[in-house]
Structure formats: structure tokens, C-alpha cells
Amino acid sequence: MKVAALETLHCDAGWRNYNFVKLTTADGVVGWSEYDEGFGSPGVSAAIATLGQRVVGQSAASHERIFAQLYAATRPAAGGVVAEAIGAIENALLDAKAKTLGIPCYELLGGKVRDRIRVYWSHCATWRILQPQFYRPAITDLDGVRAMGAEVREKGYGALKTNIFIHDSGPSRGWVPGFGHPFAPELNVDRTVLRNLCAHLEAFRDGAGPDVDILLDLNFNAKTEGVLKILRAIAPYDMFWIEFDSYAPEALGYIRSHSHHPIASCETLLGLRAFMPYFRAHAMDVAIIDAVWNGVWQSMKIAAAAEAHEVNAAPHNFYGHLSTMMNVHFAAAVPNLRIMEIDVDRLPWDDAVFTHLPEVVDGHIRIPDRPGWGTEPDEAALSAHPPRERTGLLNFRQPDD
């Protein structure tokens, strides 16, 4: 099971690229993983290429040893792009190991706890407003939001997650100052934002009906004061959770103590050490774990720590179908699972890029029993959609930017 080669492959994914690690053993077994460098982390591919040199010649079965070695070698710059590169390598090792043994990856994680996983339709209205050239039909007003709520219900999904938008001055547009759109680094929340957020949620409720759970993702778009203003404004609404990212555990704990709704957070954290201050501060009701960034094996440790602090876990998952399947195996084996994220709006060529697709029935993903992750990229299809040079958050623009 010695690793003979490790390389990265890429293809066009609209506003970003899909990125993959292909790890080949001396026995000819190929382990795959998907990673991302468009969500605020350019340079992961370069880090994988450098770190991969330390992996070649080692046993693919020894993923814990390899992780420890790579972490030790990069300890002075632990976290960030380096951590994401190590996570991508770990996930490819897990796939190769499971395929060699002829078992699904969830068996390496202790076996599955459940046979299906409840999912929520993520970036609901978000992609159709922000990226209408890729995701149709385009949404330009609250009527479009209302119609999408009905679409979620009619397609059998029991939960959706959306973001903040401005609808009352021209076509609908995103409000994401945390990512620089508009550029407003003070991150203040004014009455216009609050009024439009309430209208957006009401439109979704009108369309989706009373039985669909609604989740709201605030990302990094406010400071503590602004989040509290938002929570007061939407207190009457029946929200499944409010998602907010903060690098201050105590501030997030304060927000949670003043919220009428459950708080979910931590999707951008890397490594168990980064999560621990949030657990100690009782900062969230649901720990969102990015198993693509952290590596699925390391993510199981984070989920176990969450369980020890009476906190449930939810995967961060808005990449390609391979990432979804990686998260399916993670979610299958985690006892303290809350729900799983999935993007239902897809690119026209998404289904051709992967050998098997997630099977969603009645708002739940069925867990496959194929060896490894249960899907992998089709290299011919990747070649048919060459990667773009300027993609991701660094190159995103709105018409009014």
C-alpha cells in the first residue's frame, strides 16, 4: 500500500474550480479527495505539491502517522492553507485505504450509525441571485424568492438555508460586507438591512409553507452588536438555526446567550485545538465542521469533542459531488449529527464530472456501500472542462461593486 504518486487535478466549476487530489499506490489503487481554494484559501494546490513529496513512499494505511509528520514539519505555520493541504492528503489516503480493504470509508470511521442523512438545501436563492449566469432561473425580486421556497417544498426537501439580500432598490443583490461586497469593513447593520432580511425570510416562509425548516447564514457579515440587532429583528421567526462566524469565542458565547434561536458556527476553523475555546465558552449549539479542510479522520476527533461538550455537529459542504460523498461517510459515522448541508443548484456538467452521484430521496441522502468514498472524478470529463484562471471569492464582483 505504499504511495507511489500524488498529483492534483482541476476543472471548471463556474465561479470557482473543482480541485482534486489523486493518490496512486504501488499496487495501482487510486485514492481521491476533493479540496477547495476558492473560498478564501488560494494556494492549497502548491502546498499539496510540496507536502506530497513527504508522503510518497509511505504506507497509505498509516494516515495518522502521515498527518502527525506533516503537522510536525509545518508546526511553525500550522493552520490555514497548510492545514487544508494536509486534510486533502488525509482524505485521499482514507479513500485508498478503504478501496484496498474493499470497504466503504465509513467502516474505517467506526461503522455507520444511520442509513440515511437529512440534508438542507443550502445557498437557497443565493446562487440564483449572485451567480445567475450559472444557476437558473435567475432571481431578481421577492417573488422569485417566494417561488423558490415553493420549489424546495415541492422537491421534497424539509429544510433550506439562505443569506442576507437587499431587494428594495433595484434587482436583488447580496449583502456580504464580511467578504467585501459591499466594501464596508466596519460591518455595521442598519435598518435597510434589517427590513430587507425580514422581507426575505417572510417570502421564503410564504413559498415554503409552515413545515419547511429555514436556516439563516450570517457568515462574517457583522460584529457582535450587529448580530444582536439581527437576532432582535428576527426573534419572532421560527428559525432552525442562525449561523454566524466569529474568531472570538467569548463574543460568540455572548451572542448565543442572547439568541432566541440555536446558534451554529465554526465552519472555518481548522484543527481540534481551534475548536476547543469555542466548546469551553459554550459558544454554539451546533459545531459546523469542514471535513474537506480538516480531513475526515481529524473531523471525527472534533465531533467527539463536541459530543463531550453536549454539542451536535453538522458538515460544511458546498463543493462538488465528491466532497458531498466524503461528508456523507463522515455524517454516517458521527453519533451527534444534527443535519447535513448540500447544494442542490448545480452546474450543467456537474453530473458528468463524477462517476456516481449522491442519491437524495425525500430530503435525505442514502449512504452508499461502494468501496472508498463511493464516487470519484471522471478524468476525461475533467479534461473537457479545463479550469479557469481567475475564480473564487478573490475574483467575485457584484454589479454595484
Secondary structure, DSSP 8 states (H G I E B T S, - for coil): -BEEEEEEEEEEETTEEEEEEEEEETTS-EEEEEE-SSSS-TTHHHHHHHHHHHHTTSBTT-HHHHHHHHHHHTGGG-SHHHHHHHHHHHHHHHHHHHHHHTSBHHHHTT--S-SEEEEEE-STTHHHHH-TTTSSS---SHHHHHHHHHHHHHTT-SEEEE--EE-SSSS-EE-BGGGTBS--TT----HHHHHHHHHHHHHHHHHH-TTSEEEEE-TT---HHHHHHHHHHTTTS--SEEE---S-HHHHHHHHHT-SS-EEE-TT--SHHHHHHHHHTT--SEEEE-HHHH-HHHHHHHHHHHHHTT-EEEE---S-HHHHHHHHHHHHH-TTB--EEE-----TTHHHHBSS---EETTEEE---SSBTS--B-HHHHHHS---SS-SGGG---TT-
